[in-house]
C-alpha cells in the first residue's frame, strides 16, 4: 500500500512537471504557425512566391514540388477583398485558410470553369451590404462569405516541365490580393486593376 501511494505521488509530480513544461513552451511553438511565418515574407495584401521545398520559412508543410506556390495574408477588418489573377492554362488551385491554418474554402480551374481567378471574400455583414448594393463590376466574380476576419490564401500552379516554371511564377507574382471591388472585369491583366 505504501509503495502504491509512493508511485501515485511520483506520477502526479511527473505529470505536473510535464504540464508546466508544456505551458512554458507554448509561446515558442505559437510563433511557428503558418500565419506568423508568412508574415515574415513581406507585407499583407500581397502575394509572395514561396521558396521551393522550405517549409521552415513558411510554416506550410507538404508543398507539392510539381507546383509553384504563392501566399497572401489578408484581413477583412476594413472591408471585403478581391483576389484576381491571370493563370496559365495548366492546372491551378486556390485555398483560403483561417488564422489557425484550417482550410475554409478551395477552388481550382475545373470548378471555376475558367483560367482566371476573380474571387471576393466577405464577412457575413459585408456580404449583406453587397447584396443590398450589388456592384456591376462583380458580375463574373465568385463571391464567398466566410465567418472570419483574418486569414491567408495559397495559390498553386502546376509546372509540368521546368521550362514552364517562369510563366507560372510570373502569373503568381502578378496575382492581386487586394484588387478594387469596383474594378471592371474587361478581360485585361488583373494586376492592372486600380
C-alpha positions in Angstrom: 0.0 0.0 0.0 2.8 2.4 0.9 4.6 1.6 -2.4 1.4 2.2 -4.4 0.9 5.6 -2.7 4.6 6.4 -3.5 4.1 5.5 -7.2 0.9 7.6 -7.3 2.6 10.6 -5.8 5.6 10.2 -8.2 3.2 10.0 -11.2 1.4 13.2 -10.1 4.7 15.0 -9.6 5.9 13.9 -13.1 2.6 14.9 -14.7 2.9 18.3 -13.1 6.4 18.9 -14.4 5.4 17.8 -17.9 2.3 20.1 -17.7 4.4 23.1 -16.6 7.0 22.5 -19.3 4.3 22.3 -22.0 2.8 25.6 -20.9 6.2 27.3 -20.9 6.9 26.0 -24.4 3.6 27.2 -25.9 4.8 30.8 -26.8 7.8 29.3 -28.7 5.6 27.0 -30.8 2.9 29.6 -31.3 5.3 31.7 -33.4 6.0 28.8 -35.8 2.5 28.6 -37.3 1.9 29.4 -41.0 0.2 32.8 -40.3 3.2 34.1 -38.4 5.7 32.6 -40.8 4.0 34.1 -43.8 4.1 37.5 -42.2 7.9 37.3 -42.4 7.8 37.2 -46.2 6.5 40.7 -46.6 3.5 42.9 -46.2 -0.1 41.7 -46.0 -2.3 42.1 -49.0 0.4 41.0 -51.5 1.1 37.5 -52.9 4.6 36.3 -52.1 6.2 33.5 -54.1 7.1 30.7 -51.7 10.6 29.3 -51.6 10.7 25.8 -53.1 10.9 23.0 -50.5 11.5 25.2 -47.5 8.6 24.6 -45.0 10.7 26.0 -42.2 10.4 29.5 -43.7 6.7 29.4 -44.4 5.2 27.1 -41.8 3.4 25.3 -44.6 4.4 21.6 -44.9 4.0 19.0 -47.7 4.0 21.5 -50.5 4.0 19.7 -53.9 7.3 20.0 -55.7 5.5 19.9 -59.1 3.7 23.2 -58.2 4.7 26.8 -57.9 3.2 28.4 -54.7 2.3 31.9 -53.6 0.7 33.0 -50.4 -1.0 36.2 -49.2 -2.1 37.2 -45.7 -5.3 39.2 -45.6 -7.7 41.0 -43.3 -11.4 41.7 -43.7 -11.5 44.3 -41.0 -11.6 47.2 -43.5 -13.9 45.5 -46.0 -14.2 42.6 -48.4 -11.1 41.7 -50.5 -10.9 40.8 -54.2 -8.4 38.3 -55.5 -7.6 38.5 -59.2 -5.0 36.6 -61.2 -4.5 35.6 -64.8 -3.3 32.0 -64.5 -1.6 29.8 -67.1 -3.6 27.1 -68.9 -2.2 24.3 -66.7 -4.0 23.2 -63.5 -4.2 25.8 -60.7 -5.9 25.8 -57.3 -6.6 28.4 -54.6 -7.2 27.7 -51.0 -8.4 30.0 -48.2 -7.2 29.3 -44.7 -8.3 30.9 -41.4 -5.8 32.4 -38.9 -5.1 29.0 -37.4 -4.3 27.3 -40.7 -7.6 25.4 -41.2 -8.7 25.2 -44.9 -12.1 27.0 -45.1 -12.6 27.2 -48.9 -10.9 25.9 -52.0 -11.3 26.4 -55.7 -9.5 25.2 -58.8 -9.5 25.8 -62.6 -12.0 23.0 -63.1 -14.6 24.1 -60.5 -14.2 27.7 -61.5 -14.6 26.7 -65.2 -12.2 29.4 -66.4 -8.5 30.1 -66.4 -8.5 33.3 -64.4 -9.1 33.9 -60.7 -11.7 36.5 -59.7 -12.8 35.9 -56.1 -14.3 38.2 -53.5 -14.1 37.2 -49.8 -16.5 38.9 -47.4 -17.8 38.5 -43.8 -21.5 37.8 -43.3 -22.1 41.6 -42.6 -20.1 42.7 -45.6 -22.0 40.1 -47.8 -25.3 41.6 -46.6 -24.2 45.0 -47.7 -23.0 43.7 -51.1 -26.5 42.1 -51.6 -28.2 45.4 -50.8 -26.0 47.3 -53.2 -24.7 44.9 -55.9 -21.7 46.1 -57.8 -21.8 45.6 -61.6 -18.0 45.1 -61.7 -18.5 41.9 -59.7 -20.9 40.2 -62.1 -18.4 37.5 -63.1 -16.6 37.3 -59.7 -17.1 34.3 -57.4 -18.2 35.8 -54.1 -17.9 33.8 -50.9 -19.0 34.5 -47.4 -16.7 33.4 -44.6 -17.1 33.9 -40.8 -13.5 35.2 -40.3 -11.6 38.5 -40.2 -8.1 37.3 -40.9 -6.6 34.5 -42.9 -4.3 33.7 -45.8 -4.6 32.4 -49.4 -2.4 29.9 -51.1 -2.4 29.7 -54.9 -0.7 26.7 -56.5 0.1 26.5 -60.2 1.1 23.2 -61.8 4.5 23.2 -63.5 4.6 20.0 -65.8 8.0 21.0 -67.2 10.8 23.0 -65.6 10.9 25.3 -68.7 7.3 26.4 -67.8 8.3 27.5 -64.3 9.0 31.1 -65.2 5.5 31.5 -66.7 3.8 30.0 -63.6 6.0 32.2 -61.3 5.2 35.3 -63.3 1.4 34.6 -63.0 1.7 34.0 -59.2 3.8 37.2 -58.8 1.3 39.3 -60.7 -1.7 37.9 -58.7 -3.6 40.6 -56.8 -4.7 40.0 -53.2 -6.2 43.5 -52.7 -7.9 44.4 -56.0 -10.5 47.0 -56.0 -14.1 45.8 -55.8 -15.2 48.3 -58.3 -12.5 47.4 -61.0 -14.3 46.4 -64.2 -13.8 42.9 -65.5 -12.7 43.7 -69.0 -10.5 40.6 -69.6 -7.3 42.5 -69.1 -4.4 41.7 -66.8 -5.8 41.6 -63.2 -2.7 43.2 -61.8 -3.5 46.3 -63.8 -6.8 46.8 -61.9 -6.8 50.1 -59.8 
